[in-house]
Amino acid sequence: MSNYSEHLVVVHCNPSMLPTIEKLGYNWSYSPKFGSDEVDLILMDDAQLEDEELCTSYGLDYDLVHCVEAHNFTP
C-alpha cells in the first residue's frame, strides 16, 4: 500500500524566489536548518521527471533551487 508522503518532495529554494512562490499560491516555510537563507516547499513528486523538469512544471526557476529531496528523507 502506498503512503501519501512517499510521493512528496521538499524543494529547497533561494528566498529570492518568494514573490514567485507566493504568486503561485504555494505553501512554504523557512528552512529549519538555514532559517531565512532558504525557503522550503513540499510538493507532489512525479517520478517520471528529473528535478529540473519537476521544478519547471511547478513554475519554479531551477537556477534558484538549492536541491530537491524526498520528503521525510532520513540518510
N, CA, C, O and CB atoms as a CASP TS submission, in Angstrom:
PFRMAT TS
TARGET T0000
AUTHOR 0000-0000-0000
METHOD Language model
MODEL 1
PARENT N/A
ATOM      1  N   MET     1       0.835  -1.176   0.000  1.00  0.00           N
ATOM      2  CA  MET     1       0.000   0.000   0.000  1.00  0.00           C
ATOM      3  C   MET     1       0.885   1.246   0.000  1.00  0.00           C
ATOM      4  O   MET     1       1.851   1.320   0.759  1.00  0.00           O
ATOM      5  CB  MET     1      -0.953  -0.006   1.213  1.00  0.00           C
ATOM      6  N   SER     2       0.568   2.198  -0.825  1.00  0.00           N
ATOM      7  CA  SER     2       1.355   3.400  -0.982  1.00  0.00           C
ATOM      8  C   SER     2       1.018   4.422   0.110  1.00  0.00           C
ATOM      9  O   SER     2      -0.141   4.592   0.489  1.00  0.00           O
ATOM     10  CB  SER     2       1.125   4.000  -2.366  1.00  0.00           C
ATOM     11  N   ASN     3       2.040   5.084   0.593  1.00  0.00           N
ATOM     12  CA  ASN     3       1.880   6.131   1.592  1.00  0.00           C
ATOM     13  C   ASN     3       1.971   7.478   0.886  1.00  0.00           C
ATOM     14  O   ASN     3       2.878   7.698   0.083  1.00  0.00           O
ATOM     15  CB  ASN     3       2.955   6.009   2.724  1.00  0.00           C
ATOM     16  N   TYR     4       1.038   8.382   1.181  1.00  0.00           N
ATOM     17  CA  TYR     4       0.985   9.700   0.539  1.00  0.00           C
ATOM     18  C   TYR     4       2.320  10.418   0.634  1.00  0.00           C
ATOM     19  O   TYR     4       2.759  11.026  -0.342  1.00  0.00           O
ATOM     20  CB  TYR     4      -0.108  10.557   1.170  1.00  0.00           C
ATOM     21  N   SER     5       2.978  10.360   1.793  1.00  0.00           N
ATOM     22  CA  SER     5       4.229  11.088   1.986  1.00  0.00           C
ATOM     23  C   SER     5       5.356  10.557   1.103  1.00  0.00           C
ATOM     24  O   SER     5       6.335  11.267   0.877  1.00  0.00           O
ATOM     25  CB  SER     5       4.645  11.019   3.438  1.00  0.00           C
ATOM     26  N   GLU     6       5.245   9.323   0.595  1.00  0.00           N
ATOM     27  CA  GLU     6       6.252   8.771  -0.298  1.00  0.00           C
ATOM     28  C   GLU     6       6.263   9.498  -1.632  1.00  0.00           C
ATOM     29  O   GLU     6       7.233   9.384  -2.381  1.00  0.00           O
ATOM     30  CB  GLU     6       6.012   7.286  -0.514  1.00  0.00           C
ATOM     31  N   HIS     7       5.220  10.235  -1.946  1.00  0.00           N
ATOM     32  CA  HIS     7       5.109  10.916  -3.227  1.00  0.00           C
ATOM     33  C   HIS     7       5.350  12.421  -3.103  1.00  0.00           C
ATOM     34  O   HIS     7       5.013  13.188  -4.004  1.00  0.00           O
ATOM     35  CB  HIS     7       3.743  10.660  -3.830  1.00  0.00           C
ATOM     36  N   LEU     8       5.931  12.828  -1.988  1.00  0.00           N
ATOM     37  CA  LEU     8       6.204  14.238  -1.760  1.00  0.00           C
ATOM     38  C   LEU     8       7.703  14.504  -1.809  1.00  0.00           C
ATOM     39  O   LEU     8       8.515  13.655  -1.438  1.00  0.00           O
ATOM     40  CB  LEU     8       5.623  14.689  -0.413  1.00  0.00           C
ATOM     41  N   VAL     9       8.051  15.697  -2.274  1.00  0.00           N
ATOM     42  CA  VAL     9       9.439  16.129  -2.252  1.00  0.00           C
ATOM     43  C   VAL     9       9.512  17.491  -1.576  1.00  0.00           C
ATOM     44  O   VAL     9       8.545  18.252  -1.561  1.00  0.00           O
ATOM     45  CB  VAL     9      10.035  16.184  -3.686  1.00  0.00           C
ATOM     46  N   VAL    10      10.672  17.775  -1.023  1.00  0.00           N
ATOM     47  CA  VAL    10      10.953  19.105  -0.488  1.00  0.00           C
ATOM     48  C   VAL    10      11.846  19.800  -1.497  1.00  0.00           C
ATOM     49  O   VAL    10      12.900  19.285  -1.872  1.00  0.00           O
ATOM     50  CB  VAL    10      11.630  19.040   0.941  1.00  0.00           C
ATOM     51  N   VAL    11      11.417  20.973  -1.934  1.00  0.00           N
ATOM     52  CA  VAL    11      12.217  21.782  -2.846  1.00  0.00           C
ATOM     53  C   VAL    11      12.805  22.913  -2.004  1.00  0.00           C
ATOM     54  O   VAL    11      12.075  23.747  -1.468  1.00  0.00           O
ATOM     55  CB  VAL    11      11.355  22.336  -4.069  1.00  0.00           C
ATOM     56  N   HIS    12      14.114  22.927  -1.898  1.00  0.00           N
ATOM     57  CA  HIS    12      14.833  23.941  -1.127  1.00  0.00           C
ATOM     58  C   HIS    12      15.245  25.047  -2.093  1.00  0.00           C
ATOM     59  O   HIS    12      15.971  24.798  -3.055  1.00  0.00           O
ATOM     60  CB  HIS    12      16.086  23.329  -0.387  1.00  0.00           C
ATOM     61  N   CYS    13      14.779  26.272  -1.835  1.00  0.00           N
ATOM     62  CA  CYS    13      14.956  27.377  -2.784  1.00  0.00           C
ATOM     63  C   CYS    13      15.650  28.577  -2.165  1.00  0.00           C
ATOM     64  O   CYS    13      15.675  28.760  -0.947  1.00  0.00           O
ATOM     65  CB  CYS    13      13.618  27.803  -3.334  1.00  0.00           C
ATOM     66  N   ASN    14      16.208  29.381  -3.044  1.00  0.00           N
ATOM     67  CA  ASN    14      16.722  30.684  -2.670  1.00  0.00           C
ATOM     68  C   ASN    14      15.536  31.563  -2.293  1.00  0.00           C
ATOM     69  O   ASN    14      14.520  31.538  -2.987  1.00  0.00           O
ATOM     70  CB  ASN    14      17.561  31.320  -3.825  1.00  0.00           C
ATOM     71  N   PRO    15      15.632  32.338  -1.216  1.00  0.00           N
ATOM     72  CA  PRO    15      14.496  33.176  -0.807  1.00  0.00           C
ATOM     73  C   PRO    15      14.114  34.248  -1.829  1.00  0.00           C
ATOM     74  O   PRO    15      13.029  34.821  -1.734  1.00  0.00           O
ATOM     75  CB  PRO    15      14.812  33.840   0.502  1.00  0.00           C
ATOM     76  N   SER    16      14.972  34.529  -2.791  1.00  0.00           N
ATOM     77  CA  SER    16      14.609  35.499  -3.827  1.00  0.00           C
ATOM     78  C   SER    16      13.464  34.988  -4.696  1.00  0.00           C
ATOM     79  O   SER    16      12.881  35.750  -5.467  1.00  0.00           O
ATOM     80  CB  SER    16      15.822  35.818  -4.701  1.00  0.00           C
ATOM     81  N   MET    17      13.139  33.701  -4.574  1.00  0.00           N
ATOM     82  CA  MET    17      12.028  33.127  -5.327  1.00  0.00           C
ATOM     83  C   MET    17      10.683  33.324  -4.612  1.00  0.00           C
ATOM     84  O   MET    17       9.644  32.940  -5.150  1.00  0.00           O
ATOM     85  CB  MET    17      12.276  31.642  -5.566  1.00  0.00           C
ATOM     86  N   LEU    18      10.688  33.909  -3.422  1.00  0.00           N
ATOM     87  CA  LEU    18       9.444  34.074  -2.655  1.00  0.00           C
ATOM     88  C   LEU    18       8.326  34.791  -3.405  1.00  0.00           C
ATOM     89  O   LEU    18       7.184  34.337  -3.323  1.00  0.00           O
ATOM     90  CB  LEU    18       9.735  34.824  -1.402  1.00  0.00           C
ATOM     91  N   PRO    19       8.578  35.878  -4.129  1.00  0.00           N
ATOM     92  CA  PRO    19       7.469  36.512  -4.860  1.00  0.00           C
ATOM     93  C   PRO    19       6.787  35.543  -5.831  1.00  0.00           C
ATOM     94  O   PRO    19       5.561  35.531  -5.938  1.00  0.00           O
ATOM     95  CB  PRO    19       7.979  37.733  -5.630  1.00  0.00           C
ATOM     96  N   THR    20       7.570  34.744  -6.524  1.00  0.00           N
ATOM     97  CA  THR    20       7.009  33.750  -7.451  1.00  0.00           C
ATOM     98  C   THR    20       6.229  32.692  -6.695  1.00  0.00           C
ATOM     99  O   THR    20       5.120  32.331  -7.091  1.00  0.00           O
ATOM    100  CB  THR    20       8.121  33.089  -8.280  1.00  0.00           C
ATOM    101  N   ILE    21       6.802  32.193  -5.609  1.00  0.00           N
ATOM    102  CA  ILE    21       6.158  31.147  -4.801  1.00  0.00           C
ATOM    103  C   ILE    21       4.811  31.644  -4.278  1.00  0.00           C
ATOM    104  O   ILE    21       3.814  30.923  -4.332  1.00  0.00           O
ATOM    105  CB  ILE    21       7.072  30.723  -3.618  1.00  0.00           C
ATOM    106  N   GLU    22       4.787  32.872  -3.773  1.00  0.00           N
ATOM    107  CA  GLU    22       3.541  33.425  -3.240  1.00  0.00           C
ATOM    108  C   GLU    22       2.535  33.701  -4.361  1.00  0.00           C
ATOM    109  O   GLU    22       1.336  33.481  -4.186  1.00  0.00           O
ATOM    110  CB  GLU    22       3.824  34.717  -2.455  1.00  0.00           C
ATOM    111  N   LYS    23       3.013  34.177  -5.498  1.00  0.00           N
ATOM    112  CA  LYS    23       2.125  34.425  -6.642  1.00  0.00           C
ATOM    113  C   LYS    23       1.473  33.129  -7.110  1.00  0.00           C
ATOM    114  O   LYS    23       0.304  33.117  -7.496  1.00  0.00           O
ATOM    115  CB  LYS    23       2.905  35.074  -7.805  1.00  0.00           C
ATOM    116  N   LEU    24       2.238  32.035  -7.072  1.00  0.00           N
ATOM    117  CA  LEU    24       1.714  30.732  -7.493  1.00  0.00           C
ATOM    118  C   LEU    24       0.833  30.093  -6.417  1.00  0.00           C
ATOM    119  O   LEU    24       0.156  29.099  -6.678  1.00  0.00           O
ATOM    120  CB  LEU    24       2.867  29.793  -7.839  1.00  0.00           C
ATOM    121  N   GLY    25       0.839  30.661  -5.212  1.00  0.00           N
ATOM    122  CA  GLY    25      -0.036  30.183  -4.148  1.00  0.00           C
ATOM    123  C   GLY    25       0.461  28.967  -3.392  1.00  0.00           C
ATOM    124  O   GLY    25      -0.331  28.271  -2.756  1.00  0.00           O
ATOM    125  N   TYR    26       1.762  28.695  -3.449  1.00  0.00           N
ATOM    126  CA  TYR    26       2.302  27.535  -2.746  1.00  0.00           C
ATOM    127  C   TYR    26       2.513  27.854  -1.269  1.00  0.00           C
ATOM    128  O   TYR    26       2.877  28.972  -0.905  1.00  0.00           O
ATOM    129  CB  TYR    26       3.623  27.081  -3.389  1.00  0.00           C
ATOM    130  N   ASN    27       2.279  26.861  -0.436  1.00  0.00           N
ATOM    131  CA  ASN    27       2.621  26.968   0.978  1.00  0.00           C
ATOM    132  C   ASN    27       4.129  26.773   1.102  1.00  0.00           C
ATOM    133  O   ASN    27       4.710  25.920   0.431  1.00  0.00           O
ATOM    134  CB  ASN    27       1.832  25.915   1.846  1.00  0.00           C
ATOM    135  N   TRP    28       4.746  27.553   1.946  1.00  0.00           N
ATOM    136  CA  TRP    28       6.189  27.484   2.111  1.00  0.00           C
ATOM    137  C   TRP    28       6.549  27.771   3.561  1.00  0.00           C
ATOM    138  O   TRP    28       5.726  28.240   4.348  1.00  0.00           O
ATOM    139  CB  TRP    28       6.900  28.473   1.164  1.00  0.00           C
ATOM    140  N   SER    29       7.790  27.479   3.887  1.00  0.00           N
ATOM    141  CA  SER    29       8.316  27.822   5.208  1.00  0.00           C
ATOM    142  C   SER    29       9.808  28.079   5.058  1.00  0.00           C
ATOM    143  O   SER    29      10.445  27.629   4.106  1.00  0.00           O
ATOM    144  CB  SER    29       8.036  26.684   6.258  1.00  0.00           C
ATOM    145  N   TYR    30      10.351  28.819   6.030  1.00  0.00           N
ATOM    146  CA  TYR    30      11.792  28.962   6.051  1.00  0.00           C
ATOM    147  C   TYR    30      12.402  27.636   6.496  1.00  0.00           C
ATOM    148  O   TYR    30      11.793  26.884   7.257  1.00  0.00           O
ATOM    149  CB  TYR    30      12.228  30.127   6.988  1.00  0.00           C
ATOM    150  N   SER    31      13.577  27.369   6.024  1.00  0.00           N
ATOM    151  CA  SER    31      14.275  26.124   6.328  1.00  0.00           C
ATOM    152  C   SER    31      14.547  25.989   7.818  1.00  0.00           C
ATOM    153  O   SER    31      15.019  26.935   8.448  1.00  0.00           O
ATOM    154  CB  SER    31      15.581  26.047   5.553  1.00  0.00           C
ATOM    155  N   PRO    32      14.252  24.812   8.397  1.00  0.00           N
ATOM    156  CA  PRO    32      14.581  24.615   9.813  1.00  0.00           C
ATOM    157  C   PRO    32      16.097  24.633  10.043  1.00  0.00           C
ATOM    158  O   PRO    32      16.555  24.934  11.145  1.00  0.00           O
ATOM    159  CB  PRO    32      13.988  23.287  10.316  1.00  0.00           C
ATOM    160  N   LYS    33      16.866  24.312   9.010  1.00  0.00           N
ATOM    161  CA  LYS    33      18.323  24.253   9.140  1.00  0.00           C
ATOM    162  C   LYS    33      18.993  25.591   8.819  1.00  0.00           C
ATOM    163  O   LYS    33      19.937  25.988   9.502  1.00  0.00           O
ATOM    164  CB  LYS    33      18.879  23.171   8.227  1.00  0.00           C
ATOM    165  N   PHE    34      18.506  26.296   7.775  1.00  0.00           N
ATOM    166  CA  PHE    34      19.170  27.506   7.296  1.00  0.00           C
ATOM    167  C   PHE    34      18.384  28.791   7.548  1.00  0.00           C
ATOM    168  O   PHE    34      18.821  29.873   7.157  1.00  0.00           O
ATOM    169  CB  PHE    34      19.436  27.376   5.835  1.00  0.00           C
ATOM    170  N   GLY    35      17.238  28.677   8.192  1.00  0.00           N
ATOM    171  CA  GLY    35      16.438  29.849   8.525  1.00  0.00           C
ATOM    172  C   GLY    35      16.012  30.636   7.293  1.00  0.00           C
ATOM    173  O   GLY    35      15.609  30.049   6.289  1.00  0.00           O
ATOM    174  N   SER    36      16.100  31.942   7.362  1.00  0.00           N
ATOM    175  CA  SER    36      15.620  32.797   6.266  1.00  0.00           C
ATOM    176  C   SER    36      16.541  32.800   5.051  1.00  0.00           C
ATOM    177  O   SER    36      16.274  33.505   4.078  1.00  0.00           O
ATOM    178  CB  SER    36      15.453  34.210   6.760  1.00  0.00           C
ATOM    179  N   ASP    37      17.630  32.016   5.094  1.00  0.00           N
ATOM    180  CA  ASP    37      18.509  31.903   3.931  1.00  0.00           C
ATOM    181  C   ASP    37      18.010  30.874   2.928  1.00  0.00           C
ATOM    182  O   ASP    37      18.581  30.726   1.847  1.00  0.00           O
ATOM    183  CB  ASP    37      19.910  31.543   4.373  1.00  0.00           C
ATOM    184  N   GLU    38      16.939  30.159   3.286  1.00  0.00           N
ATOM    185  CA  GLU    38      16.399  29.141   2.378  1.00  0.00           C
ATOM    186  C   GLU    38      14.904  28.980   2.618  1.00  0.00           C
ATOM    187  O   GLU    38      14.438  29.016   3.757  1.00  0.00           O
ATOM    188  CB  GLU    38      17.128  27.784   2.569  1.00  0.00           C
ATOM    189  N   VAL    39      14.164  28.803   1.535  1.00  0.00           N
ATOM    190  CA  VAL    39      12.718  28.597   1.576  1.00  0.00           C
ATOM    191  C   VAL    39      12.444  27.152   1.170  1.00  0.00           C
ATOM    192  O   VAL    39      13.014  26.656   0.198  1.00  0.00           O
ATOM    193  CB  VAL    39      11.961  29.610   0.633  1.00  0.00           C
ATOM    194  N   ASP    40      11.577  26.483   1.914  1.00  0.00           N
ATOM    195  CA  ASP    40      11.228  25.094   1.623  1.00  0.00           C
ATOM    196  C   ASP    40       9.784  24.982   1.163  1.00  0.00           C
ATOM    197  O   ASP    40       8.880  25.573   1.755  1.00  0.00           O
ATOM    198  CB  ASP    40      11.458  24.213   2.852  1.00  0.00           C
ATOM    199  N   LEU    41       9.584  24.219   0.105  1.00  0.00           N
ATOM    200  CA  LEU    41       8.251  23.895  -0.404  1.00  0.00           C
ATOM    201  C   LEU    41       8.085  22.392  -0.362  1.00  0.00           C
ATOM    202  O   LEU    41       9.038  21.661  -0.634  1.00  0.00           O
ATOM    203  CB  LEU    41       8.037  24.441  -1.852  1.00  0.00           C
ATOM    204  N   ILE    42       6.915  21.921  -0.033  1.00  0.00           N
ATOM    205  CA  ILE    42       6.613  20.492  -0.116  1.00  0.00           C
ATOM    206  C   ILE    42       5.610  20.331  -1.243  1.00  0.00           C
ATOM    207  O   ILE    42       4.505  20.873  -1.207  1.00  0.00           O
ATOM    208  CB  ILE    42       6.052  19.918   1.253  1.00  0.00           C
ATOM    209  N   LEU    43       6.031  19.565  -2.253  1.00  0.00           N
ATOM    210  CA  LEU    43       5.223  19.396  -3.462  1.00  0.00           C
ATOM    211  C   LEU    43       5.101  17.918  -3.815  1.00  0.00           C
ATOM    212  O   LEU    43       5.892  17.088  -3.367  1.00  0.00           O
ATOM    213  CB  LEU    43       5.836  20.179  -4.641  1.00  0.00           C
ATOM    214  N   MET    44       4.102  17.611  -4.622  1.00  0.00           N
ATOM    215  CA  MET    44       3.941  16.237  -5.123  1.00  0.00           C
ATOM    216  C   MET    44       5.055  15.925  -6.115  1.00  0.00           C
ATOM    217  O   MET    44       5.401  16.754  -6.957  1.00  0.00           O
ATOM    218  CB  MET    44       2.544  16.043  -5.792  1.00  0.00           C
ATOM    219  N   ASP    45       5.602  14.745  -6.010  1.00  0.00           N
ATOM    220  CA  ASP    45       6.649  14.297  -6.914  1.00  0.00           C
ATOM    221  C   ASP    45       6.034  13.697  -8.176  1.00  0.00           C
ATOM    222  O   ASP    45       4.887  13.251  -8.170  1.00  0.00           O
ATOM    223  CB  ASP    45       7.564  13.273  -6.219  1.00  0.00           C
ATOM    224  N   ASP    46       6.797  13.693  -9.232  1.00  0.00           N
ATOM    225  CA  ASP    46       6.457  12.965 -10.459  1.00  0.00           C
ATOM    226  C   ASP    46       7.709  12.190 -10.823  1.00  0.00           C
ATOM    227  O   ASP    46       8.654  12.755 -11.371  1.00  0.00           O
ATOM    228  CB  ASP    46       5.987  13.936 -11.643  1.00  0.00           C
ATOM    229  N   ALA    47       7.720  10.908 -10.523  1.00  0.00           N
ATOM    230  CA  ALA    47       8.902  10.068 -10.693  1.00  0.00           C
ATOM    231  C   ALA    47       9.396  10.023 -12.132  1.00  0.00           C
ATOM    232  O   ALA    47      10.537   9.638 -12.384  1.00  0.00           O
ATOM    233  CB  ALA    47       8.606   8.674 -10.222  1.00  0.00           C
ATOM    234  N   GLN    48       8.550  10.412 -13.073  1.00  0.00           N
ATOM    235  CA  GLN    48       8.958  10.386 -14.479  1.00  0.00           C
ATOM    236  C   GLN    48       9.758  11.623 -14.875  1.00  0.00           C
ATOM    237  O   GLN    48      10.306  11.681 -15.976  1.00  0.00           O
ATOM    238  CB  GLN    48       7.736  10.263 -15.369  1.00  0.00           C
ATOM    239  N   LEU    49       9.829  12.616 -13.983  1.00  0.00           N
ATOM    240  CA  LEU    49      10.531  13.852 -14.297  1.00  0.00           C
ATOM    241  C   LEU    49      11.825  13.978 -13.506  1.00  0.00           C
ATOM    242  O   LEU    49      11.885  13.598 -12.336  1.00  0.00           O
ATOM    243  CB  LEU    49       9.637  15.047 -14.022  1.00  0.00           C
ATOM    244  N   GLU    50      12.852  14.508 -14.143  1.00  0.00           N
ATOM    245  CA  GLU    50      14.085  14.866 -13.440  1.00  0.00           C
ATOM    246  C   GLU    50      13.793  16.097 -12.582  1.00  0.00           C
ATOM    247  O   GLU    50      12.778  16.765 -12.781  1.00  0.00           O
ATOM    248  CB  GLU    50      15.267  15.139 -14.450  1.00  0.00           C
ATOM    249  N   ASP    51      14.670  16.396 -11.637  1.00  0.00           N
ATOM    250  CA  ASP    51      14.439  17.520 -10.726  1.00  0.00           C
ATOM    251  C   ASP    51      14.172  18.827 -11.467  1.00  0.00           C
ATOM    252  O   ASP    51      13.237  19.552 -11.126  1.00  0.00           O
ATOM    253  CB  ASP    51      15.632  17.692  -9.806  1.00  0.00           C
ATOM    254  N   GLU    52      14.986  19.133 -12.476  1.00  0.00           N
ATOM    255  CA  GLU    52      14.807  20.383 -13.210  1.00  0.00           C
ATOM    256  C   GLU    52      13.448  20.429 -13.910  1.00  0.00           C
ATOM    257  O   GLU    52      12.778  21.462 -13.904  1.00  0.00           O
ATOM    258  CB  GLU    52      15.931  20.561 -14.233  1.00  0.00           C
ATOM    259  N   GLU    53      13.045  19.315 -14.509  1.00  0.00           N
ATOM    260  CA  GLU    53      11.743  19.250 -15.181  1.00  0.00           C
ATOM    261  C   GLU    53      10.605  19.400 -14.171  1.00  0.00           C
ATOM    262  O   GLU    53       9.611  20.073 -14.445  1.00  0.00           O
ATOM    263  CB  GLU    53      11.598  17.920 -15.953  1.00  0.00           C
ATOM    264  N   LEU    54      10.752  18.776 -13.017  1.00  0.00           N
ATOM    265  CA  LEU    54       9.729  18.864 -11.973  1.00  0.00           C
ATOM    266  C   LEU    54       9.552  20.312 -11.519  1.00  0.00           C
ATOM    267  O   LEU    54       8.430  20.810 -11.433  1.00  0.00           O
ATOM    268  CB  LEU    54      10.102  17.969 -10.771  1.00  0.00           C
ATOM    269  N   CYS    55      10.658  20.974 -11.234  1.00  0.00           N
ATOM    270  CA  CYS    55      10.594  22.363 -10.773  1.00  0.00           C
ATOM    271  C   CYS    55       9.968  23.253 -11.845  1.00  0.00           C
ATOM    272  O   CYS    55       9.123  24.096 -11.542  1.00  0.00           O
ATOM    273  CB  CYS    55      12.004  22.879 -10.404  1.00  0.00           C
ATOM    274  N   THR    56      10.376  23.067 -13.073  1.00  0.00           N
ATOM    275  CA  THR    56       9.817  23.849 -14.182  1.00  0.00           C
ATOM    276  C   THR    56       8.319  23.609 -14.312  1.00  0.00           C
ATOM    277  O   THR    56       7.566  24.541 -14.595  1.00  0.00           O
ATOM    278  CB  THR    56      10.524  23.498 -15.502  1.00  0.00           C
ATOM    279  N   SER    57       7.879  22.366 -14.108  1.00  0.00           N
ATOM    280  CA  SER    57       6.453  22.057 -14.221  1.00  0.00           C
ATOM    281  C   SER    57       5.635  22.776 -13.146  1.00  0.00           C
ATOM    282  O   SER    57       4.439  23.005 -13.326  1.00  0.00           O
ATOM    283  CB  SER    57       6.232  20.546 -14.122  1.00  0.00           C
ATOM    284  N   TYR    58       6.275  23.132 -12.030  1.00  0.00           N
ATOM    285  CA  TYR    58       5.618  23.886 -10.964  1.00  0.00           C
ATOM    286  C   TYR    58       5.818  25.393 -11.111  1.00  0.00           C
ATOM    287  O   TYR    58       5.376  26.162 -10.257  1.00  0.00           O
ATOM    288  CB  TYR    58       6.138  23.431  -9.613  1.00  0.00           C
ATOM    289  N   GLY    59       6.481  25.821 -12.188  1.00  0.00           N
ATOM    290  CA  GLY    59       6.697  27.242 -12.429  1.00  0.00           C
ATOM    291  C   GLY    59       7.858  27.828 -11.645  1.00  0.00           C
ATOM    292  O   GLY    59       7.934  29.043 -11.462  1.00  0.00           O
ATOM    293  N   LEU    60       8.767  26.968 -11.177  1.00  0.00           N
ATOM    294  CA  LEU    60       9.902  27.410 -10.377  1.00  0.00           C
ATOM    295  C   LEU    60      11.163  27.507 -11.232  1.00  0.00           C
ATOM    296  O   LEU    60      11.416  26.649 -12.078  1.00  0.00           O
ATOM    297  CB  LEU    60      10.129  26.456  -9.199  1.00  0.00           C
ATOM    298  N   ASP    61      11.945  28.548 -11.005  1.00  0.00           N
ATOM    299  CA  ASP    61      13.200  28.751 -11.720  1.00  0.00           C
ATOM    300  C   ASP    61      14.246  27.831 -11.105  1.00  0.00           C
ATOM    301  O   ASP    61      14.672  28.046  -9.970  1.00  0.00           O
ATOM    302  CB  ASP    61      13.658  30.250 -11.662  1.00  0.00           C
ATOM    303  N   TYR    62      14.660  26.809 -11.846  1.00  0.00           N
ATOM    304  CA  TYR    62      15.579  25.808 -11.311  1.00  0.00           C
ATOM    305  C   TYR    62      16.926  26.407 -10.917  1.00  0.00           C
ATOM    306  O   TYR    62      17.625  25.850 -10.070  1.00  0.00           O
ATOM    307  CB  TYR    62      15.788  24.706 -12.326  1.00  0.00           C
ATOM    308  N   ASP    63      17.296  27.525 -11.517  1.00  0.00           N
ATOM    309  CA  ASP    63      18.554  28.178 -11.152  1.00  0.00           C
ATOM    310  C   ASP    63      18.529  28.709  -9.716  1.00  0.00           C
ATOM    311  O   ASP    63      19.579  28.990  -9.138  1.00  0.00           O
ATOM    312  CB  ASP    63      18.849  29.319 -12.120  1.00  0.00           C
ATOM    313  N   LEU    64      17.336  28.846  -9.146  1.00  0.00           N
ATOM    314  CA  LEU    64      17.196  29.331  -7.765  1.00  0.00           C
ATOM    315  C   LEU    64      16.847  28.213  -6.782  1.00  0.00           C
ATOM    316  O   LEU    64      16.524  28.470  -5.623  1.00  0.00           O
ATOM    317  CB  LEU    64      16.128  30.413  -7.702  1.00  0.00           C
ATOM    318  N   VAL    65      16.916  26.983  -7.255  1.00  0.00           N
ATOM    319  CA  VAL    65      16.641  25.813  -6.409  1.00  0.00           C
ATOM    320  C   VAL    65      17.971  25.275  -5.886  1.00  0.00           C
ATOM    321  O   VAL    65      18.896  25.020  -6.656  1.00  0.00           O
ATOM    322  CB  VAL    65      15.858  24.701  -7.205  1.00  0.00           C
ATOM    323  N   HIS    66      18.053  25.107  -4.571  1.00  0.00           N
ATOM    324  CA  HIS    66      19.269  24.561  -3.972  1.00  0.00           C
ATOM    325  C   HIS    66      19.328  23.050  -4.153  1.00  0.00           C
ATOM    326  O   HIS    66      20.361  22.506  -4.543  1.00  0.00           O
ATOM    327  CB  HIS    66      19.343  24.918  -2.481  1.00  0.00           C
ATOM    328  N   CYS    67      18.217  22.375  -3.870  1.00  0.00           N
ATOM    329  CA  CYS    67      18.144  20.927  -4.080  1.00  0.00           C
ATOM    330  C   CYS    67      16.698  20.458  -3.936  1.00  0.00           C
ATOM    331  O   CYS    67      15.840  21.172  -3.417  1.00  0.00           O
ATOM    332  CB  CYS    67      19.064  20.174  -3.077  1.00  0.00           C
ATOM    333  N   VAL    68      16.460  19.248  -4.406  1.00  0.00           N
ATOM    334  CA  VAL    68      15.159  18.594  -4.288  1.00  0.00           C
ATOM    335  C   VAL    68      15.425  17.246  -3.630  1.00  0.00           C
ATOM    336  O   VAL    68      16.300  16.497  -4.066  1.00  0.00           O
ATOM    337  CB  VAL    68      14.433  18.435  -5.700  1.00  0.00           C
ATOM    338  N   GLU    69      14.664  16.941  -2.576  1.00  0.00           N
ATOM    339  CA  GLU    69      14.861  15.656  -1.912  1.00  0.00           C
ATOM    340  C   GLU    69      13.529  15.090  -1.466  1.00  0.00           C
ATOM    341  O   GLU    69      12.537  15.810  -1.346  1.00  0.00           O
ATOM    342  CB  GLU    69      15.809  15.798  -0.712  1.00  0.00           C
ATOM    343  N   ALA    70      13.523  13.806  -1.226  1.00  0.00           N
ATOM    344  CA  ALA    70      12.300  13.146  -0.762  1.00  0.00           C
ATOM    345  C   ALA    70      11.867  13.749   0.567  1.00  0.00           C
ATOM    346  O   ALA    70      12.703  14.045   1.421  1.00  0.00           O
ATOM    347  CB  ALA    70      12.514  11.615  -0.621  1.00  0.00           C
ATOM    348  N   HIS    71      10.562  13.931   0.742  1.00  0.00           N
ATOM    349  CA  HIS    71      10.029  14.442   1.997  1.00  0.00           C
ATOM    350  C   HIS    71      10.236  13.392   3.091  1.00  0.00           C
ATOM    351  O   HIS    71      10.053  12.198   2.853  1.00  0.00           O
ATOM    352  CB  HIS    71       8.521  14.810   1.854  1.00  0.00           C
ATOM    353  N   ASN    72      10.610  13.833   4.270  1.00  0.00           N
ATOM    354  CA  ASN    72      10.894  12.946   5.404  1.00  0.00           C
ATOM    355  C   ASN    72      12.043  11.991   5.103  1.00  0.00           C
ATOM    356  O   ASN    72      12.079  10.874   5.617  1.00  0.00           O
ATOM    357  CB  ASN    72       9.649  12.149   5.775  1.00  0.00           C
ATOM    358  N   PHE    73      12.979  12.434   4.270  1.00  0.00           N
ATOM    359  CA  PHE    73      14.148  11.628   3.930  1.00  0.00           C
ATOM    360  C   PHE    73      15.079  11.533   5.123  1.00  0.00           C
ATOM    361  O   PHE    73      15.406  12.544   5.744  1.00  0.00           O
ATOM    362  CB  PHE    73      14.888  12.217   2.720  1.00  0.00           C
ATOM    363  N   THR    74      15.507  10.322   5.443  1.00  0.00           N
ATOM    364  CA  THR    74      16.476  10.109   6.516  1.00  0.00           C
ATOM    365  C   THR    74      17.669   9.366   5.925  1.00  0.00           C
ATOM    366  O   THR    74      17.547   8.205   5.534  1.00  0.00           O
ATOM    367  CB  THR    74      15.844   9.311   7.716  1.00  0.00           C
ATOM    368  N   PRO    75      18.824  10.032   5.858  1.00  0.00           N
ATOM    369  CA  PRO    75      20.009   9.367   5.261  1.00  0.00           C
ATOM    370  C   PRO    75      20.519   8.225   6.118  1.00  0.00           C
ATOM    371  O   PRO    75      21.498   7.572   5.759  1.00  0.00           O
ATOM    372  CB  PRO    75      21.136  10.377   5.050  1.00  0.00           C
TER
END
